[in-house]
Amino acid sequence: MTLYSNIVYNNNIAYKILDIIAIHNFVDKKGNINKQVLGMYVHEKGGDHVLQRQDKFLICETIEEATIV
């Protein structure tokens, strides 16, 4: 994963970073990630993808490839 200011590339797909948040904010009492709460957070931020980098979640929006008309 390559990081350029607010754009990150993962598997040759470009993502705009909307927010970076610590993973511990979504961990339940059993130590598991609460995916429902994470999903609501991503939706609230307008994202469509989550990437993990060390102890952080990157809340992202996929950058569509340009179409030549």
N, C-alpha and C positions, 0 to 999 in steps of 0.2 A: 504494500500500500504506500503510495507516494502522496505527500501532503503539500499543497501549494496554497498558502493563505487560507481562503475559505473554500477551496476546491480540493477534493481528494479523488484519486483514481484507485479503483479496486477491480481486478480482472478486466482491465481495459474499458471500464465504464466510469464516466465522470459523475461525481456527486457534488452538489453544493452543500456545504455544512451550514445548517440552520442553528444548531446548538451543540454544545459539548457539556455533558453532565456525568458526574461520578456514578459508577455502577451501584455503589452502596445505597443509593437512593431508591433502588428498585428491588432490593433483597428482602425477602420475607424472614420470619422468625426461624424457619428451617434452613436458611442459607441459600434458597433458590431464587432465581430471578422471577419476579411477578410479571409475566408477559402481558397480562391484561392491563395492568397499570402502565407499563412501558408503552403499550400500544395506544392507550388514551393520551399519553404525553406526546407521542410522535404525531398523532392526529391533531392535537391542539397546536403544535408547532408548524403544522402544514407539511410534514415530512412524509416520505414514502419508503424509507429505508433506514436501517440502523446498522452501523459498523462499530466494532469494538476495537479500541486501541489502548492497550495496557489496562488501566483501571477506569477507563472512561468509555461512555457510549457517544458516538457521533451521530446526531440526528440529522439525516440528510434528505435531500430532494434530488432525484435522478435528473441529470442534464440530458435532454434529448439531443440526438445527433441531428445536425442540420440536413435538410433535404433540399437538393438542388432542383429547381423547377425549370 
